[in-house]
Amino acid sequence: MAVEHQPQVSTDDIRVPPVAVLGGGSFGTALASIASRGGARVRQWMRDAELVDHVNVHHINHRYLPDFNIHPEVVASNDLAWVLEEARLVLIAIPSGGFRQVVRQAAPHFAGEAILVSTTKGIETDTFLLMSQILEQETRSAHIGVLSGPNLAAEIAQGHLSASVIASNDEQTRSRVQAALSCDHFRVYASNDRYGVEMGGALKNIYAIAVGMAAALGMGENTRSMLITRALAEMSRFAVAQGASPMTFLGLAGVGDLIVTCSSNLSRNYRVGYAMGEGRTLEEATAALGQVAEGVNTVSLVVRRAEQDNIYMPLATGLYRVMFEGVAPRDMATALMRSEQSSDVEFTLPREDTRRAQQQTAARDIPT
């Protein structure tokens, strides 16, 4: 449905280019309002015609952000070509399972020099590709980026001070996204480690499920702290093996995103884990959520890849066994605590050195 609308647009087209948001979920809706308040002409694509009409009439996304008033200049439509018309910045907020299909449908309508930015934190099931890699395959664009960080959509919508990271190898992509989305309550930092930023956003969802389980089981703050820091070690170990920079995981897209996702009941993955910790099955937990929790899919993919590449991922592997093999969470926690001792920060003391020292100590202790 195309909606006739002539919003006021700044004459400084470099600073506030026309923006298209693909996706009618909570994060896409929050970003659409930020861009519109910054002076951009913003159109938002949604599949559901009923939701389109509700947004345009009431300026509320009653399905995903019912308590948030969308900026009135944001115009929703389910006409993909119209939404993308003249858009110079396209924010793609589609769950990973449908990401490629939507990008493929949209590709003929992308402007030649449009900046394409994924906000999706997931991995494609069949290919193990990240969303920006799908954009590369489907569009061949030179202006591809990833927006990721500790970004709970409801808090951004409410105006709480928040920050994110725009990661791209393209300087123009980074600077234009910063200009379009920075405001008095949302700050955008730049990175050139697109793979690391995107991988951090995908991996942290796994560990939010684990922390949610621990919380439901009544485990304390020491446990939460241990899980978060060991999760960070696993995330960086895995991502560095795939080509990311370890330093990325010290920033917003690494430890920042991990902390908020593992600490808030606004996190979808945390809520799935909490429900399972209370005794619900995975199917019951995801059905009660009513939204996509990317970590459910990601844990299977990451554990499989870690086994193929011989990457040590005890937390992810343990969580997989709880979620898909029926192991009781408390039994898995006990098994992990009794597993092989290791080093803390592997960049200063490699895990192999710790194992070798333990073997040497054990050999010396054997009676002769």
Secondary structure, DSSP 8 states (H G I E B T S, - for coil): ----------S-TTTS--EEEE--SHHHHHHHHHHHHTT--EEEE-S-HHHHHHHHHHSEETTTEEEEE--TT-EEES-HHHHHTT-SEEEE---HHHHHHHHHHHGGGS-TT-EEEE----B-TTT--BHHHHHHHHH--S-EEEEESS--HHHHHTT--EEEEEE-S-HHHHHHHHHHH--SSEEEEEES-HHHHHHHHHHHHHHHHHHHHHHHTT--HHHHHHHHHHHHHHHHHHHHHTT--GGGGGSIIIIIHHHHHTT-TT-HHHHHHHHHHTT--HHHHHHHH-S--HHHHHHHHHHHHHHHHT---HHHHHHHHHHHH---HHHHHHHHHTS----S-TTTS-HHHHHHHHHHHHHHHS--
